[in-house]
């Protein structure tokens, strides 16, 4: 069944883990905002070019 992995990925990306951690990291670490724009958060895709 495909629904459980898709649901888990959506929850991680939109509700719980990723948004909270990235918001804190962007405040505390210099250059992290640039890293977020060029790197996929959960799925290992090739780098994006802003």
PyMOL Python script that loads the backbone (N, CA, C, O; Angstrom):
from pymol import cmd

cmd.read_pdbstr("""\
ATOM      1  N   UNK A   1       0.841  -1.177   0.000  1.00  0.00           N
ATOM      2  CA  UNK A   1       0.000   0.000   0.000  1.00  0.00           C
ATOM      3  C   UNK A   1       0.894   1.252   0.000  1.00  0.00           C
ATOM      4  O   UNK A   1       1.898   1.293   0.712  1.00  0.00           O
ATOM      5  N   UNK A   2       0.551   2.219  -0.755  1.00  0.00           N
ATOM      6  CA  UNK A   2       1.364   3.424  -0.932  1.00  0.00           C
ATOM      7  C   UNK A   2       0.996   4.547   0.034  1.00  0.00           C
ATOM      8  O   UNK A   2       1.805   5.446   0.264  1.00  0.00           O
ATOM      9  N   UNK A   3      -0.176   4.512   0.587  1.00  0.00           N
ATOM     10  CA  UNK A   3      -0.640   5.618   1.423  1.00  0.00           C
ATOM     11  C   UNK A   3       0.196   5.861   2.685  1.00  0.00           C
ATOM     12  O   UNK A   3       0.528   7.017   2.946  1.00  0.00           O
ATOM     13  N   UNK A   4       0.556   4.855   3.480  1.00  0.00           N
ATOM     14  CA  UNK A   4       1.326   5.149   4.704  1.00  0.00           C
ATOM     15  C   UNK A   4       2.663   5.871   4.469  1.00  0.00           C
ATOM     16  O   UNK A   4       2.946   6.828   5.190  1.00  0.00           O
ATOM     17  N   UNK A   5       3.500   5.467   3.502  1.00  0.00           N
ATOM     18  CA  UNK A   5       4.748   6.224   3.308  1.00  0.00           C
ATOM     19  C   UNK A   5       4.517   7.651   2.812  1.00  0.00           C
ATOM     20  O   UNK A   5       5.238   8.570   3.203  1.00  0.00           O
ATOM     21  N   UNK A   6       3.532   7.835   1.968  1.00  0.00           N
ATOM     22  CA  UNK A   6       3.228   9.174   1.463  1.00  0.00           C
ATOM     23  C   UNK A   6       2.707  10.052   2.591  1.00  0.00           C
ATOM     24  O   UNK A   6       3.088  11.218   2.701  1.00  0.00           O
ATOM     25  N   UNK A   7       1.849   9.503   3.419  1.00  0.00           N
ATOM     26  CA  UNK A   7       1.317  10.247   4.561  1.00  0.00           C
ATOM     27  C   UNK A   7       2.440  10.626   5.527  1.00  0.00           C
ATOM     28  O   UNK A   7       2.479  11.756   6.013  1.00  0.00           O
ATOM     29  N   UNK A   8       3.343   9.702   5.808  1.00  0.00           N
ATOM     30  CA  UNK A   8       4.460   9.973   6.720  1.00  0.00           C
ATOM     31  C   UNK A   8       5.369  11.063   6.153  1.00  0.00           C
ATOM     32  O   UNK A   8       5.798  11.950   6.891  1.00  0.00           O
ATOM     33  N   UNK A   9       5.665  11.009   4.870  1.00  0.00           N
ATOM     34  CA  UNK A   9       6.498  12.040   4.244  1.00  0.00           C
ATOM     35  C   UNK A   9       5.818  13.401   4.326  1.00  0.00           C
ATOM     36  O   UNK A   9       6.470  14.403   4.619  1.00  0.00           O
ATOM     37  N   UNK A  10       4.521  13.445   4.070  1.00  0.00           N
ATOM     38  CA  UNK A  10       3.785  14.713   4.140  1.00  0.00           C
ATOM     39  C   UNK A  10       3.803  15.271   5.563  1.00  0.00           C
ATOM     40  O   UNK A  10       4.015  16.468   5.760  1.00  0.00           O
ATOM     41  N   UNK A  11       3.585  14.414   6.545  1.00  0.00           N
ATOM     42  CA  UNK A  11       3.607  14.870   7.936  1.00  0.00           C
ATOM     43  C   UNK A  11       4.980  15.420   8.323  1.00  0.00           C
ATOM     44  O   UNK A  11       5.066  16.449   8.992  1.00  0.00           O
ATOM     45  N   UNK A  12       6.033  14.752   7.916  1.00  0.00           N
ATOM     46  CA  UNK A  12       7.378  15.235   8.227  1.00  0.00           C
ATOM     47  C   UNK A  12       7.686  16.557   7.542  1.00  0.00           C
ATOM     48  O   UNK A  12       8.295  17.445   8.139  1.00  0.00           O
ATOM     49  N   UNK A  13       7.267  16.686   6.294  1.00  0.00           N
ATOM     50  CA  UNK A  13       7.605  17.879   5.514  1.00  0.00           C
ATOM     51  C   UNK A  13       6.755  19.098   5.877  1.00  0.00           C
ATOM     52  O   UNK A  13       7.249  20.223   5.813  1.00  0.00           O
ATOM     53  N   UNK A  14       5.508  18.904   6.251  1.00  0.00           N
ATOM     54  CA  UNK A  14       4.599  20.035   6.433  1.00  0.00           C
ATOM     55  C   UNK A  14       4.171  20.293   7.869  1.00  0.00           C
ATOM     56  O   UNK A  14       3.852  21.430   8.215  1.00  0.00           O
ATOM     57  N   UNK A  15       4.155  19.280   8.705  1.00  0.00           N
ATOM     58  CA  UNK A  15       3.548  19.437  10.016  1.00  0.00           C
ATOM     59  C   UNK A  15       4.574  19.423  11.149  1.00  0.00           C
ATOM     60  O   UNK A  15       4.590  20.337  11.974  1.00  0.00           O
ATOM     61  N   UNK A  16       5.412  18.422  11.198  1.00  0.00           N
ATOM     62  CA  UNK A  16       6.212  18.263  12.407  1.00  0.00           C
ATOM     63  C   UNK A  16       7.673  18.645  12.230  1.00  0.00           C
ATOM     64  O   UNK A  16       8.031  19.807  12.420  1.00  0.00           O
ATOM     65  N   UNK A  17       8.504  17.711  11.877  1.00  0.00           N
ATOM     66  CA  UNK A  17       9.947  17.839  11.966  1.00  0.00           C
ATOM     67  C   UNK A  17      10.612  18.918  11.154  1.00  0.00           C
ATOM     68  O   UNK A  17      11.208  19.830  11.728  1.00  0.00           O
ATOM     69  N   UNK A  18      10.538  18.854   9.863  1.00  0.00           N
ATOM     70  CA  UNK A  18      11.357  19.693   8.983  1.00  0.00           C
ATOM     71  C   UNK A  18      11.102  21.188   9.159  1.00  0.00           C
ATOM     72  O   UNK A  18      12.070  21.931   9.323  1.00  0.00           O
ATOM     73  N   UNK A  19       9.870  21.672   9.135  1.00  0.00           N
ATOM     74  CA  UNK A  19       9.688  23.128   9.258  1.00  0.00           C
ATOM     75  C   UNK A  19      10.214  23.701  10.575  1.00  0.00           C
ATOM     76  O   UNK A  19      10.799  24.784  10.594  1.00  0.00           O
ATOM     77  N   UNK A  20      10.007  22.977  11.667  1.00  0.00           N
ATOM     78  CA  UNK A  20      10.465  23.475  12.967  1.00  0.00           C
ATOM     79  C   UNK A  20      11.984  23.510  13.055  1.00  0.00           C
ATOM     80  O   UNK A  20      12.557  24.499  13.514  1.00  0.00           O
ATOM     81  N   UNK A  21      12.631  22.453  12.625  1.00  0.00           N
ATOM     82  CA  UNK A  21      14.089  22.378  12.705  1.00  0.00           C
ATOM     83  C   UNK A  21      14.734  23.380  11.761  1.00  0.00           C
ATOM     84  O   UNK A  21      15.703  24.041  12.134  1.00  0.00           O
ATOM     85  N   UNK A  22      14.216  23.503  10.550  1.00  0.00           N
ATOM     86  CA  UNK A  22      14.816  24.442   9.595  1.00  0.00           C
ATOM     87  C   UNK A  22      14.628  25.886  10.020  1.00  0.00           C
ATOM     88  O   UNK A  22      15.515  26.710   9.793  1.00  0.00           O
ATOM     89  N   UNK A  23      13.508  26.212  10.626  1.00  0.00           N
ATOM     90  CA  UNK A  23      13.299  27.587  11.083  1.00  0.00           C
ATOM     91  C   UNK A  23      14.312  27.955  12.166  1.00  0.00           C
ATOM     92  O   UNK A  23      14.891  29.040  12.129  1.00  0.00           O
ATOM     93  N   UNK A  24      14.526  27.072  13.114  1.00  0.00           N
ATOM     94  CA  UNK A  24      15.511  27.329  14.174  1.00  0.00           C
ATOM     95  C   UNK A  24      16.928  27.387  13.616  1.00  0.00           C
ATOM     96  O   UNK A  24      17.715  28.249  14.006  1.00  0.00           O
ATOM     97  N   UNK A  25      17.255  26.473  12.705  1.00  0.00           N
ATOM     98  CA  UNK A  25      18.605  26.444  12.142  1.00  0.00           C
ATOM     99  C   UNK A  25      18.887  27.687  11.307  1.00  0.00           C
ATOM    100  O   UNK A  25      20.008  28.196  11.314  1.00  0.00           O
ATOM    101  N   UNK A  26      17.885  28.177  10.592  1.00  0.00           N
ATOM    102  CA  UNK A  26      18.074  29.375   9.778  1.00  0.00           C
ATOM    103  C   UNK A  26      18.380  30.593  10.651  1.00  0.00           C
ATOM    104  O   UNK A  26      19.122  31.487  10.245  1.00  0.00           O
ATOM    105  N   UNK A  27      17.802  30.618  11.847  1.00  0.00           N
ATOM    106  CA  UNK A  27      18.065  31.733  12.759  1.00  0.00           C
ATOM    107  C   UNK A  27      19.465  31.652  13.359  1.00  0.00           C
ATOM    108  O   UNK A  27      20.122  32.677  13.541  1.00  0.00           O
ATOM    109  N   UNK A  28      19.923  30.446  13.664  1.00  0.00           N
ATOM    110  CA  UNK A  28      21.161  30.266  14.425  1.00  0.00           C
ATOM    111  C   UNK A  28      22.417  30.124  13.571  1.00  0.00           C
ATOM    112  O   UNK A  28      23.506  30.475  14.025  1.00  0.00           O
ATOM    113  N   UNK A  29      22.293  29.626  12.365  1.00  0.00           N
ATOM    114  CA  UNK A  29      23.480  29.308  11.557  1.00  0.00           C
ATOM    115  C   UNK A  29      23.589  30.230  10.345  1.00  0.00           C
ATOM    116  O   UNK A  29      22.644  30.372   9.568  1.00  0.00           O
ATOM    117  N   UNK A  30      24.730  30.837  10.202  1.00  0.00           N
ATOM    118  CA  UNK A  30      24.963  31.702   9.048  1.00  0.00           C
ATOM    119  C   UNK A  30      25.049  30.842   7.782  1.00  0.00           C
ATOM    120  O   UNK A  30      25.732  29.819   7.776  1.00  0.00           O
ATOM    121  N   UNK A  31      24.368  31.247   6.725  1.00  0.00           N
ATOM    122  CA  UNK A  31      24.428  30.540   5.457  1.00  0.00           C
ATOM    123  C   UNK A  31      23.447  29.378   5.332  1.00  0.00           C
ATOM    124  O   UNK A  31      23.362  28.753   4.274  1.00  0.00           O
ATOM    125  N   UNK A  32      22.707  29.081   6.396  1.00  0.00           N
ATOM    126  CA  UNK A  32      21.797  27.937   6.335  1.00  0.00           C
ATOM    127  C   UNK A  32      20.610  28.201   5.411  1.00  0.00           C
ATOM    128  O   UNK A  32      20.084  27.267   4.806  1.00  0.00           O
ATOM    129  N   UNK A  33      20.186  29.442   5.295  1.00  0.00           N
ATOM    130  CA  UNK A  33      19.086  29.774   4.386  1.00  0.00           C
ATOM    131  C   UNK A  33      19.481  29.466   2.934  1.00  0.00           C
ATOM    132  O   UNK A  33      18.660  28.969   2.163  1.00  0.00           O
ATOM    133  N   UNK A  34      20.717  29.755   2.565  1.00  0.00           N
ATOM    134  CA  UNK A  34      21.200  29.417   1.223  1.00  0.00           C
ATOM    135  C   UNK A  34      21.241  27.909   1.029  1.00  0.00           C
ATOM    136  O   UNK A  34      20.892  27.405  -0.039  1.00  0.00           O
ATOM    137  N   UNK A  35      21.667  27.194   2.056  1.00  0.00           N
ATOM    138  CA  UNK A  35      21.714  25.733   1.995  1.00  0.00           C
ATOM    139  C   UNK A  35      20.306  25.155   1.790  1.00  0.00           C
ATOM    140  O   UNK A  35      20.126  24.225   1.004  1.00  0.00           O
ATOM    141  N   UNK A  36      19.317  25.702   2.493  1.00  0.00           N
ATOM    142  CA  UNK A  36      17.937  25.214   2.348  1.00  0.00           C
ATOM    143  C   UNK A  36      17.410  25.442   0.934  1.00  0.00           C
ATOM    144  O   UNK A  36      16.683  24.606   0.398  1.00  0.00           O
ATOM    145  N   UNK A  37      17.775  26.574   0.329  1.00  0.00           N
ATOM    146  CA  UNK A  37      17.292  26.856  -1.034  1.00  0.00           C
ATOM    147  C   UNK A  37      17.896  25.923  -2.068  1.00  0.00           C
ATOM    148  O   UNK A  37      17.280  25.687  -3.107  1.00  0.00           O
ATOM    149  N   UNK A  38      19.086  25.385  -1.814  1.00  0.00           N
ATOM    150  CA  UNK A  38      19.758  24.568  -2.822  1.00  0.00           C
ATOM    151  C   UNK A  38      19.698  23.069  -2.555  1.00  0.00           C
ATOM    152  O   UNK A  38      20.165  22.281  -3.377  1.00  0.00           O
ATOM    153  N   UNK A  39      19.128  22.658  -1.415  1.00  0.00           N
ATOM    154  CA  UNK A  39      19.139  21.249  -1.038  1.00  0.00           C
ATOM    155  C   UNK A  39      17.725  20.763  -0.755  1.00  0.00           C
ATOM    156  O   UNK A  39      16.933  21.459  -0.119  1.00  0.00           O
ATOM    157  N   UNK A  40      17.415  19.563  -1.233  1.00  0.00           N
ATOM    158  CA  UNK A  40      16.130  18.946  -0.953  1.00  0.00           C
ATOM    159  C   UNK A  40      16.059  18.566   0.523  1.00  0.00           C
ATOM    160  O   UNK A  40      17.050  18.119   1.101  1.00  0.00           O
ATOM    161  N   UNK A  41      14.898  18.743   1.125  1.00  0.00           N
ATOM    162  CA  UNK A  41      14.766  18.514   2.559  1.00  0.00           C
ATOM    163  C   UNK A  41      14.695  17.040   2.932  1.00  0.00           C
ATOM    164  O   UNK A  41      15.276  16.645   3.943  1.00  0.00           O
ATOM    165  N   UNK A  42      14.016  16.228   2.164  1.00  0.00           N
ATOM    166  CA  UNK A  42      13.797  14.849   2.576  1.00  0.00           C
ATOM    167  C   UNK A  42      14.257  13.834   1.539  1.00  0.00           C
ATOM    168  O   UNK A  42      14.820  12.799   1.895  1.00  0.00           O
ATOM    169  N   UNK A  43      14.028  14.112   0.283  1.00  0.00           N
ATOM    170  CA  UNK A  43      14.364  13.177  -0.789  1.00  0.00           C
ATOM    171  C   UNK A  43      15.697  13.606  -1.394  1.00  0.00           C
ATOM    172  O   UNK A  43      15.850  14.776  -1.743  1.00  0.00           O
ATOM    173  N   UNK A  44      16.664  12.703  -1.531  1.00  0.00           N
ATOM    174  CA  UNK A  44      17.986  13.071  -2.048  1.00  0.00           C
ATOM    175  C   UNK A  44      18.003  13.319  -3.569  1.00  0.00           C
ATOM    176  O   UNK A  44      18.451  12.465  -4.335  1.00  0.00           O
ATOM    177  N   UNK A  45      17.523  14.467  -3.987  1.00  0.00           N
ATOM    178  CA  UNK A  45      17.549  14.895  -5.385  1.00  0.00           C
ATOM    179  C   UNK A  45      18.883  15.553  -5.688  1.00  0.00           C
ATOM    180  O   UNK A  45      19.617  15.901  -4.763  1.00  0.00           O
ATOM    181  N   UNK A  46      19.212  15.733  -6.955  1.00  0.00           N
ATOM    182  CA  UNK A  46      20.409  16.539  -7.296  1.00  0.00           C
ATOM    183  C   UNK A  46      20.232  17.975  -6.789  1.00  0.00           C
ATOM    184  O   UNK A  46      19.100  18.428  -6.619  1.00  0.00           O
ATOM    185  N   UNK A  47      21.320  18.688  -6.547  1.00  0.00           N
ATOM    186  CA  UNK A  47      21.220  20.064  -6.024  1.00  0.00           C
ATOM    187  C   UNK A  47      20.446  20.978  -6.962  1.00  0.00           C
ATOM    188  O   UNK A  47      20.536  20.869  -8.185  1.00  0.00           O
ATOM    189  N   UNK A  48      19.686  21.879  -6.356  1.00  0.00           N
ATOM    190  CA  UNK A  48      18.959  22.913  -7.108  1.00  0.00           C
ATOM    191  C   UNK A  48      19.858  24.135  -7.229  1.00  0.00           C
ATOM    192  O   UNK A  48      20.696  24.386  -6.363  1.00  0.00           O
ATOM    193  N   UNK A  49      19.684  24.877  -8.281  1.00  0.00           N
ATOM    194  CA  UNK A  49      20.450  26.107  -8.481  1.00  0.00           C
ATOM    195  C   UNK A  49      19.476  27.271  -8.420  1.00  0.00           C
ATOM    196  O   UNK A  49      18.636  27.425  -9.307  1.00  0.00           O
ATOM    197  N   UNK A  50      19.584  28.114  -7.357  1.00  0.00           N
ATOM    198  CA  UNK A  50      18.628  29.230  -7.209  1.00  0.00           C
ATOM    199  C   UNK A  50      18.770  30.279  -8.266  1.00  0.00           C
ATOM    200  O   UNK A  50      18.033  31.265  -8.259  1.00  0.00           O
TER     201      UNK A  50
END
""", "prot")
cmd.dss("prot")
cmd.show_as("cartoon", "prot")
cmd.util.cbc("prot")
cmd.orient("prot")
